[in-house]
């Protein structure tokens, strides 16, 4: 079946764009039992996904074409599956009372549209009639009811199965060294002098060293998005920070505020991290290559607070880093991850039962695709 679907999509793509080939087709994409699935149906289901791909891969035509093929293929398969489920519902004598659909639509209007007028306008903008919308809601409801019948709504995962999963997937639950950080961020506008921002950072550092609470200083001065939370960045592993900043943060003692730190990022994928003394003199200047896992590639010699040799690019941002907590590398316990494992196993089992159900429907149904 997958081969047939890809053949259809491939034929539609041959010799032109996805949209053009769909428009040139005869309008029928597939027949599932006695239901006709039109090309327009497939296009509508895949439209949002394809539009996202066009924005994401607009400069990569080859990848875009592959992604569009996948979206169309998935849309066609989902529509075939939906029709087979609807047909199975009819075969078992299933009936949905129209009043129930009315109530369902009223609920959708309340949750998403606010009122019926807004709903109608939204449908018109998409070129969808109210009758089509109502039928789709009916079909979605039938799909949910049939899934509930064939795929257990609540699956019970035994403790033994959870424990086996934990023991055979320990690598998933390993945590590296972690630090809980608070950070004051001071951006340097291009129109500002480096010395002005460095002076402000040094003054804030002096206040903190004098007893001012770091969180309070962050709330007042920081330009980071976590300002309202007192600069709280939370627990971070080494992989979640640039190495130059990680080395500063993890090198601090618990409850310690580090030196003023600056960073300048370059177009070649490298960046400089510098540290400064109380008077604004440079103490450390190190260059890292972000494209090669933050490997250290250069460290400047500093004489009298000034780097020797080639000039370092002006910093774009200054940081004050406060290490609130430190945790050494460890493996999370079964008790910590039990709920997470159970959820993964439930989703895995649901997917297995879903596939088994759909495969059974396909095996006893008539499906034909067209190009």
Sine and cosine of phi, psi and omega as CSV:
sin_phi,cos_phi,sin_psi,cos_psi,sin_omega,cos_omega
0.00,0.00,-0.69,0.72,-0.01,-1.00
-0.87,0.49,-0.63,0.77,0.00,-1.00
-0.89,0.46,-0.68,0.73,-0.01,-1.00
-0.89,0.46,-0.67,0.74,-0.03,-1.00
-0.91,0.42,-0.67,0.74,0.01,-1.00
-0.92,0.38,-0.53,0.85,0.06,-1.00
-0.89,0.45,-0.70,0.71,0.03,-1.00
-0.87,0.49,-0.75,0.66,-0.02,-1.00
-0.90,0.44,-0.65,0.76,0.01,-1.00
-0.88,0.47,-0.63,0.77,0.04,-1.00
-0.90,0.44,-0.64,0.77,0.01,-1.00
-0.91,0.42,-0.52,0.85,-0.03,-1.00
-0.99,0.12,-0.43,0.90,-0.11,-0.99
-0.86,0.52,0.79,-0.61,0.12,-0.99
0.99,0.16,0.14,0.99,0.03,-1.00
0.06,-1.00,-0.12,-0.99,-0.04,-1.00
-0.96,0.29,0.28,-0.96,0.03,-1.00
-0.86,0.52,-0.75,0.67,-0.05,-1.00
-0.89,0.45,-0.71,0.70,-0.05,-1.00
-0.89,0.46,-0.67,0.74,-0.04,-1.00
-0.93,0.36,-0.58,0.82,0.06,-1.00
-0.90,0.44,-0.64,0.76,-0.03,-1.00
-0.93,0.36,-0.47,0.88,-0.02,-1.00
-1.00,0.10,-0.19,0.98,-0.02,-1.00
-0.95,0.31,0.17,-0.98,-0.07,-1.00
-0.99,0.13,0.12,0.99,0.10,-0.99
1.00,-0.09,-0.22,0.97,0.00,-1.00
-0.93,-0.38,0.85,-0.53,0.01,-1.00
-1.00,-0.06,-0.60,0.80,-0.04,-1.00
-0.27,-0.96,0.30,-0.95,0.16,-0.99
-0.83,-0.55,0.81,-0.59,0.04,-1.00
-0.88,-0.48,0.93,-0.36,-0.18,-0.98
0.82,0.57,-0.89,-0.46,-0.02,-1.00
-0.96,-0.28,0.26,0.97,-0.03,-1.00
-0.97,-0.22,0.67,-0.75,0.04,-1.00
-0.99,-0.13,0.76,-0.65,0.08,-1.00
-0.95,-0.32,0.88,-0.47,-0.07,-1.00
-1.00,0.03,0.31,-0.95,0.08,-1.00
-0.87,0.49,-0.61,0.79,0.03,-1.00
-0.88,0.47,-0.62,0.79,0.05,-1.00
-0.85,0.52,-0.74,0.68,-0.03,-1.00
-0.89,0.46,-0.70,0.71,0.00,-1.00
-0.87,0.49,-0.66,0.75,-0.02,-1.00
-0.91,0.41,-0.67,0.74,-0.01,-1.00
-0.91,0.41,-0.62,0.79,-0.07,-1.00
-1.00,0.03,-0.13,0.99,-0.18,-0.98
-0.84,0.55,-0.78,0.63,-0.06,-1.00
-0.89,0.45,-0.68,0.74,-0.01,-1.00
-0.90,0.44,-0.70,0.71,-0.01,-1.00
-0.90,0.43,-0.62,0.78,0.02,-1.00
-0.90,0.44,-0.63,0.77,0.05,-1.00
-0.89,0.45,-0.69,0.73,0.03,-1.00
-0.89,0.45,-0.62,0.78,-0.01,-1.00
-0.89,0.45,-0.60,0.80,0.04,-1.00
-0.95,0.31,-0.64,0.77,-0.09,-1.00
-0.96,0.27,-0.65,0.76,-0.11,-0.99
-0.92,-0.40,0.54,0.84,-0.06,-1.00
-0.89,0.46,-0.38,0.92,0.01,-1.00
-0.98,-0.22,0.17,0.98,-0.01,-1.00
-0.72,-0.70,0.99,0.10,-0.13,-0.99
-0.88,0.47,-0.63,0.78,-0.04,-1.00
-0.90,0.44,-0.75,0.66,0.02,-1.00
-0.90,0.43,-0.64,0.77,0.02,-1.00
-0.86,0.51,-0.71,0.71,-0.01,-1.00
-0.88,0.47,-0.67,0.75,0.01,-1.00
-0.90,0.43,-0.67,0.74,0.00,-1.00
-0.91,0.42,-0.63,0.78,0.01,-1.00
-0.92,0.40,-0.65,0.76,0.06,-1.00
-0.85,0.53,-0.73,0.69,0.00,-1.00
-0.88,0.47,-0.66,0.75,0.00,-1.00
-0.91,0.42,-0.68,0.73,0.02,-1.00
-0.92,0.40,-0.66,0.75,0.02,-1.00
-0.89,0.45,-0.70,0.71,0.02,-1.00
-0.90,0.44,-0.64,0.76,0.01,-1.00
-0.89,0.45,-0.69,0.73,0.00,-1.00
-0.90,0.44,-0.69,0.72,0.01,-1.00
-0.89,0.46,-0.68,0.74,-0.02,-1.00
-0.91,0.42,-0.60,0.80,0.02,-1.00
-0.93,0.37,-0.63,0.77,0.06,-1.00
-0.88,0.47,-0.73,0.68,0.01,-1.00
-0.86,0.50,-0.66,0.75,-0.01,-1.00
-0.88,0.48,-0.69,0.73,-0.01,-1.00
-0.92,0.40,-0.59,0.81,0.04,-1.00
-0.92,0.40,-0.61,0.79,0.04,-1.00
-0.91,0.40,-0.70,0.72,0.02,-1.00
-0.88,0.47,-0.64,0.76,0.01,-1.00
-0.91,0.40,-0.64,0.77,0.03,-1.00
-0.90,0.43,-0.61,0.80,0.04,-1.00
-0.88,0.48,-0.69,0.72,0.03,-1.00
-0.91,0.41,-0.63,0.78,-0.03,-1.00
-0.89,0.45,-0.52,0.85,0.00,-1.00
-1.00,-0.01,0.11,0.99,0.05,-1.00
0.98,0.19,0.44,0.90,-0.02,-1.00
-0.93,0.36,0.60,-0.80,-0.02,-1.00
-0.68,-0.73,0.71,-0.71,0.09,-1.00
-0.91,-0.42,0.85,-0.53,0.03,-1.00
-0.94,0.35,0.69,-0.72,-0.05,-1.00
-0.89,0.46,-0.51,0.86,0.02,-1.00
-0.90,0.44,-0.51,0.86,0.02,-1.00
-0.93,0.36,-0.62,0.78,0.06,-1.00
-0.91,0.42,-0.63,0.78,0.05,-1.00
-0.84,0.53,-0.74,0.68,0.00,-1.00
-0.89,0.45,-0.62,0.78,-0.01,-1.00
-0.90,0.43,-0.67,0.74,0.00,-1.00
-0.93,0.38,-0.64,0.77,0.05,-1.00
-0.86,0.51,-0.64,0.77,0.02,-1.00
-0.91,0.41,-0.68,0.73,0.03,-1.00
-0.88,0.47,-0.65,0.76,0.00,-1.00
-0.89,0.46,-0.71,0.70,0.00,-1.00
-0.88,0.48,-0.70,0.72,-0.10,-0.99
-0.96,0.27,-0.64,0.77,-0.18,-0.98
-0.92,-0.38,-0.56,0.83,-0.15,-0.99
-0.93,-0.36,-0.45,0.89,0.00,-1.00
1.00,-0.04,-0.75,0.67,0.04,-1.00
-0.47,-0.88,0.22,-0.98,-0.09,-1.00
-0.92,0.40,-0.57,0.82,0.00,-1.00
-0.88,0.48,-0.70,0.71,0.02,-1.00
-0.89,0.45,-0.63,0.78,0.05,-1.00
-0.86,0.51,-0.76,0.64,-0.05,-1.00
-0.88,0.48,-0.68,0.73,0.01,-1.00
-0.89,0.45,-0.65,0.76,0.03,-1.00
-0.90,0.44,-0.65,0.76,0.02,-1.00
-0.92,0.40,-0.66,0.75,0.00,-1.00
-0.88,0.47,-0.62,0.78,0.02,-1.00
-0.89,0.45,-0.47,0.88,0.02,-1.00
-1.00,-0.05,-0.03,1.00,-0.03,-1.00
0.96,0.29,0.52,0.85,-0.04,-1.00
-0.89,-0.45,0.73,-0.68,0.05,-1.00
-0.99,0.15,0.34,-0.94,0.04,-1.00
-0.89,0.45,-0.59,0.81,-0.01,-1.00
-0.90,0.43,-0.64,0.77,0.05,-1.00
-0.90,0.43,-0.68,0.73,0.03,-1.00
-0.87,0.50,-0.71,0.71,-0.01,-1.00
-0.89,0.46,-0.67,0.74,0.01,-1.00
-0.90,0.43,-0.62,0.78,0.02,-1.00
-0.91,0.41,-0.63,0.78,0.05,-1.00
-0.90,0.44,-0.65,0.76,0.04,-1.00
-0.88,0.48,-0.70,0.71,-0.03,-1.00
-0.92,0.39,-0.62,0.78,0.05,-1.00
-0.88,0.47,-0.67,0.75,0.01,-1.00
-0.89,0.46,-0.70,0.71,0.03,-1.00
-0.87,0.49,-0.67,0.74,0.02,-1.00
-0.85,0.52,-0.69,0.73,0.01,-1.00
-0.91,0.42,-0.67,0.74,-0.02,-1.00
-0.90,0.43,-0.67,0.74,-0.01,-1.00
-0.94,0.35,-0.58,0.81,0.05,-1.00
-0.91,0.41,-0.65,0.76,0.03,-1.00
-0.88,0.47,-0.55,0.84,-0.01,-1.00
-0.95,0.31,-0.64,0.77,-0.12,-0.99
-0.98,-0.19,-0.34,0.94,0.02,-1.00
-0.83,-0.55,0.90,-0.44,-0.08,-1.00
-0.81,0.59,0.73,-0.69,-0.02,-1.00
-0.94,0.33,-0.60,0.80,0.05,-1.00
-0.85,-0.53,0.91,-0.42,0.00,-1.00
-0.98,-0.21,0.73,-0.69,0.01,-1.00
-0.99,-0.12,0.83,-0.55,0.03,-1.00
-0.96,-0.28,0.83,-0.56,-0.08,-1.00
-0.94,0.35,0.52,-0.85,0.07,-1.00
-0.83,0.56,-0.59,0.81,-0.02,-1.00
-0.89,0.45,-0.64,0.77,0.00,-1.00
-0.92,0.39,-0.61,0.79,0.04,-1.00
-0.90,0.44,-0.69,0.72,-0.01,-1.00
-0.91,0.42,-0.64,0.76,0.03,-1.00
-0.89,0.46,-0.67,0.74,0.01,-1.00
-0.88,0.47,-0.67,0.74,0.00,-1.00
-0.88,0.48,-0.73,0.68,-0.06,-1.00
-0.92,0.40,-0.54,0.84,-0.04,-1.00
-1.00,-0.01,-0.05,1.00,0.00,-1.00
-0.75,-0.66,0.59,0.81,-0.05,-1.00
-0.84,0.54,-0.53,0.85,-0.03,-1.00
-0.87,0.50,-0.46,0.89,-0.01,-1.00
-0.93,0.36,-0.39,0.92,-0.17,-0.99
-0.94,-0.33,0.25,0.97,0.04,-1.00
-0.99,0.13,0.69,-0.72,0.07,-1.00
-0.90,-0.43,0.69,-0.72,0.09,-1.00
-0.98,0.19,-0.07,-1.00,0.11,-0.99
-0.85,0.53,0.62,-0.78,-0.04,-1.00
-0.74,-0.67,0.49,-0.87,0.12,-0.99
-0.74,-0.68,0.64,-0.77,0.11,-0.99
-0.99,-0.13,0.88,-0.47,-0.18,-0.98
-0.91,-0.41,0.48,-0.88,0.33,-0.94
-0.85,-0.53,0.67,-0.74,-0.11,-0.99
-0.69,-0.72,0.71,-0.70,0.16,-0.99
-0.98,-0.18,0.83,-0.55,-0.04,-1.00
-0.95,-0.33,0.79,-0.61,0.06,-1.00
-0.82,-0.57,0.95,-0.30,0.01,-1.00
-0.98,0.18,0.56,-0.83,0.06,-1.00
-0.96,-0.29,0.96,-0.28,0.08,-1.00
-0.87,0.49,0.47,-0.88,-0.03,-1.00
-0.88,0.48,-0.42,0.91,-0.02,-1.00
-1.00,0.10,-0.11,0.99,-0.05,-1.00
-0.99,-0.12,0.52,-0.86,0.10,-1.00
-0.98,0.22,0.59,-0.81,0.05,-1.00
-0.85,0.53,-0.65,0.76,-0.07,-1.00
-0.89,0.46,-0.53,0.85,-0.02,-1.00
-0.93,0.37,-0.71,0.70,0.00,-1.00
-0.94,0.33,-0.63,0.78,0.03,-1.00
-0.89,0.46,-0.62,0.78,0.03,-1.00
-0.90,0.45,-0.70,0.71,0.02,-1.00
-0.89,0.46,-0.69,0.72,0.01,-1.00
-0.87,0.49,-0.66,0.75,0.00,-1.00
-0.92,0.40,-0.60,0.80,0.03,-1.00
-0.92,0.40,-0.66,0.75,0.04,-1.00
-0.90,0.43,-0.66,0.75,0.03,-1.00
-0.87,0.50,-0.66,0.75,0.01,-1.00
-0.90,0.44,-0.64,0.77,0.03,-1.00
-0.90,0.44,-0.67,0.74,0.01,-1.00
-0.91,0.42,-0.69,0.72,0.03,-1.00
-0.89,0.45,-0.43,0.90,0.02,-1.00
-1.00,0.10,-0.01,1.00,0.08,-1.00
0.89,-0.45,-0.08,1.00,0.02,-1.00
-0.92,0.38,0.74,-0.67,0.00,-1.00
-0.87,0.49,0.73,-0.68,-0.04,-1.00
-0.86,0.50,-0.70,0.71,-0.04,-1.00
-0.87,0.50,-0.62,0.79,0.01,-1.00
-0.91,0.41,-0.67,0.74,0.03,-1.00
-0.90,0.43,-0.61,0.79,0.02,-1.00
-0.91,0.43,-0.66,0.75,0.01,-1.00
-0.89,0.46,-0.56,0.83,-0.03,-1.00
-0.99,0.14,-0.70,0.72,-0.21,-0.98
-0.95,-0.31,-0.48,0.88,-0.16,-0.99
-0.90,0.43,0.58,-0.81,0.07,-1.00
-0.95,-0.30,0.19,0.98,0.03,-1.00
-0.99,0.17,0.29,-0.96,-0.03,-1.00
-0.92,0.39,-0.29,0.96,-0.02,-1.00
-1.00,-0.08,0.28,0.96,-0.06,-1.00
-0.81,0.59,-0.74,0.67,-0.05,-1.00
-0.90,0.43,-0.38,0.92,0.02,-1.00
-1.00,-0.07,0.34,0.94,0.00,-1.00
0.94,0.35,0.50,0.87,0.03,-1.00
0.96,0.27,0.30,0.95,-0.09,-1.00
-0.95,0.31,0.88,-0.47,0.11,-0.99
-0.99,-0.12,-0.22,0.97,0.02,-1.00
0.97,0.24,-0.21,-0.98,-0.01,-1.00
-0.95,0.30,0.77,-0.64,0.04,-1.00
-0.76,-0.65,0.67,-0.74,0.13,-0.99
-1.00,-0.02,0.20,-0.98,-0.03,-1.00
-0.84,0.54,-0.61,0.79,-0.04,-1.00
-0.93,0.36,-0.22,0.98,-0.06,-1.00
-0.99,-0.14,0.00,1.00,0.03,-1.00
-0.77,-0.64,0.47,-0.88,0.16,-0.99
-0.89,0.45,0.61,-0.79,-0.15,-0.99
-0.85,0.53,-0.63,0.78,-0.01,-1.00
-0.87,0.50,-0.59,0.81,0.04,-1.00
-0.99,0.17,-0.58,0.81,0.03,-1.00
-0.86,0.50,-0.69,0.72,-0.02,-1.00
-0.87,0.49,-0.61,0.79,0.05,-1.00
-0.92,0.39,-0.77,0.64,-0.09,-1.00
-0.90,0.44,-0.74,0.68,-0.07,-1.00
-0.96,0.27,-0.33,0.94,0.03,-1.00
-0.98,0.18,-0.17,0.98,0.00,-1.00
-0.99,0.12,0.42,-0.91,0.14,-0.99
-0.98,0.18,0.35,-0.94,0.06,-1.00
-0.88,0.48,0.77,-0.64,0.00,-1.00
0.99,0.12,0.24,0.97,-0.05,-1.00
-0.94,-0.33,0.63,-0.77,0.12,-0.99
-0.99,-0.16,0.78,-0.63,-0.05,-1.00
-0.99,0.16,-0.02,-1.00,0.06,-1.00
-0.91,0.42,0.24,-0.97,0.15,-0.99
-0.90,0.43,0.73,-0.68,-0.04,-1.00
-0.82,-0.57,0.62,-0.78,0.09,-1.00
-0.82,-0.57,0.36,-0.93,0.05,-1.00
-0.62,-0.78,0.66,-0.75,0.10,-0.99
-0.75,-0.66,0.83,-0.56,-0.02,-1.00
-0.99,-0.17,0.66,-0.75,-0.05,-1.00
-0.93,-0.37,0.34,-0.94,-0.05,-1.00
-0.92,0.39,-0.34,0.94,-0.03,-1.00
-1.00,0.09,0.13,0.99,0.03,-1.00
1.00,0.03,0.11,0.99,0.06,-1.00
-0.97,-0.26,0.26,-0.97,0.04,-1.00
-0.49,-0.87,0.50,-0.87,0.04,-1.00
-0.97,-0.24,0.67,-0.74,0.15,-0.99
-0.85,-0.53,0.85,-0.53,-0.04,-1.00
-0.85,-0.52,0.51,-0.86,0.05,-1.00
-0.85,-0.53,0.53,-0.85,-0.13,-0.99
-0.79,-0.62,0.48,-0.88,0.05,-1.00
-1.00,0.08,-0.02,-1.00,-0.08,-1.00
-0.86,0.51,-0.50,0.87,-0.03,-1.00
-1.00,-0.09,0.14,0.99,0.01,-1.00
1.00,0.02,0.10,0.99,0.02,-1.00
-0.97,0.23,0.62,-0.78,0.00,-1.00
-0.97,0.25,0.74,-0.68,0.00,-1.00
-0.94,-0.35,-0.58,0.81,-0.05,-1.00
-0.65,-0.76,0.64,-0.76,0.09,-1.00
-0.61,-0.79,0.92,-0.40,-0.07,-1.00
-0.77,-0.64,0.62,-0.78,-0.04,-1.00
-0.91,-0.41,0.72,-0.69,-0.04,-1.00
-0.84,-0.55,0.44,-0.90,0.05,-1.00
-0.96,-0.29,0.97,-0.25,-0.06,-1.00
-0.91,0.41,-0.50,0.86,-0.05,-1.00
-0.96,0.27,-0.23,0.97,0.02,-1.00
-0.85,-0.52,0.78,0.62,0.06,-1.00
0.83,0.55,0.64,0.77,0.10,-0.99
0.86,0.52,0.59,0.81,0.03,-1.00
-0.93,0.36,0.63,-0.78,0.05,-1.00
-0.96,0.28,0.83,-0.56,-0.05,-1.00
-0.90,-0.44,-0.22,0.98,-0.03,-1.00
-0.28,-0.96,0.60,-0.80,0.12,-0.99
-0.70,-0.72,0.84,-0.54,-0.06,-1.00
-0.97,0.22,0.59,-0.81,0.18,-0.98
-0.99,0.16,0.72,-0.70,-0.04,-1.00
-0.93,-0.37,0.79,-0.61,0.07,-1.00
-0.80,-0.59,0.86,-0.51,0.01,-1.00
0.83,0.56,0.62,0.78,0.06,-1.00
0.98,0.20,0.18,0.98,-0.03,-1.00
-0.78,-0.62,0.73,-0.69,0.02,-1.00
-0.93,0.36,0.63,-0.78,-0.01,-1.00
-1.00,0.05,0.66,-0.75,0.08,-1.00
1.00,-0.06,-0.53,-0.85,-0.07,-1.00
-0.84,0.54,0.64,-0.76,-0.05,-1.00
-0.92,0.39,0.59,-0.81,0.05,-1.00
-1.00,0.06,0.67,-0.74,0.01,-1.00
-0.85,0.53,0.56,-0.83,0.01,-1.00
-0.86,0.51,0.66,-0.75,0.02,-1.00
-0.90,0.44,0.53,-0.85,0.09,-1.00
-0.99,-0.14,-0.33,0.95,-0.06,-1.00
-0.44,-0.90,0.55,-0.84,0.07,-1.00
-0.89,-0.46,0.51,-0.86,-0.01,-1.00
-0.75,-0.66,0.53,-0.85,0.32,-0.95
-0.86,-0.50,0.83,-0.56,-0.12,-0.99
-0.91,-0.42,0.76,-0.65,0.00,-1.00
-0.86,-0.51,0.86,-0.51,0.00,-1.00
-1.00,-0.02,0.94,-0.34,-0.07,-1.00
-1.00,0.09,-0.64,0.77,0.03,-1.00
-0.56,-0.83,0.38,-0.93,0.09,-1.00
-0.71,-0.70,0.68,-0.73,0.06,-1.00
-0.78,-0.63,0.73,-0.68,0.01,-1.00
-0.99,0.17,0.33,-0.95,-0.01,-1.00
-0.83,0.55,0.65,-0.76,0.00,-1.00
-0.34,-0.94,0.15,-0.99,0.11,-0.99
-0.96,-0.27,0.80,-0.60,0.00,-1.00
-0.88,0.48,0.61,-0.79,-0.04,-1.00
-0.96,0.27,0.31,-0.95,0.05,-1.00
-0.85,0.53,-0.63,0.78,-0.01,-1.00
-0.88,0.47,-0.60,0.80,-0.01,-1.00
-0.93,0.37,-0.56,0.83,-0.15,-0.99
-0.94,-0.33,0.07,1.00,-0.07,-1.00
-0.83,0.56,-0.75,0.66,-0.03,-1.00
-0.90,0.44,-0.62,0.78,0.02,-1.00
-0.89,0.45,-0.70,0.72,0.02,-1.00
-0.91,0.42,-0.69,0.73,-0.02,-1.00
-0.87,0.50,-0.67,0.74,0.01,-1.00
-0.89,0.45,-0.68,0.73,0.02,-1.00
-0.88,0.48,-0.68,0.74,-0.03,-1.00
-0.94,0.35,-0.59,0.81,0.06,-1.00
-0.89,0.45,-0.73,0.69,0.00,-1.00
-0.90,0.44,-0.63,0.78,0.02,-1.00
-0.90,0.44,-0.69,0.73,-0.02,-1.00
-0.94,0.35,-0.63,0.78,0.04,-1.00
-0.88,0.47,-0.68,0.74,0.01,-1.00
-0.89,0.45,-0.63,0.78,0.00,-1.00
-0.91,0.42,-0.72,0.70,0.01,-1.00
-0.92,0.40,-0.60,0.80,0.04,-1.00
-0.88,0.47,-0.73,0.68,-0.01,-1.00
-0.90,0.44,-0.66,0.75,0.01,-1.00
-0.87,0.49,-0.67,0.74,0.00,-1.00
-0.91,0.42,-0.75,0.66,-0.02,-1.00
-0.91,0.40,-0.64,0.77,0.04,-1.00
-0.87,0.50,-0.62,0.78,0.01,-1.00
-0.91,0.42,-0.66,0.75,0.04,-1.00
-0.89,0.45,-0.69,0.72,-0.02,-1.00
-0.90,0.43,-0.59,0.81,-0.06,-1.00
-0.91,0.42,-0.46,0.89,-0.06,-1.00
-0.95,-0.30,0.15,0.99,-0.07,-1.00
-0.91,-0.42,0.29,-0.96,0.08,-1.00
-0.99,-0.15,0.84,-0.54,0.05,-1.00
-0.73,-0.68,0.76,-0.65,0.06,-1.00
-0.68,-0.74,0.72,-0.70,0.04,-1.00
-0.95,-0.31,0.43,-0.90,-0.06,-1.00
-0.81,-0.59,0.47,-0.88,0.11,-0.99
-0.87,-0.49,0.00,0.00,0.00,0.00
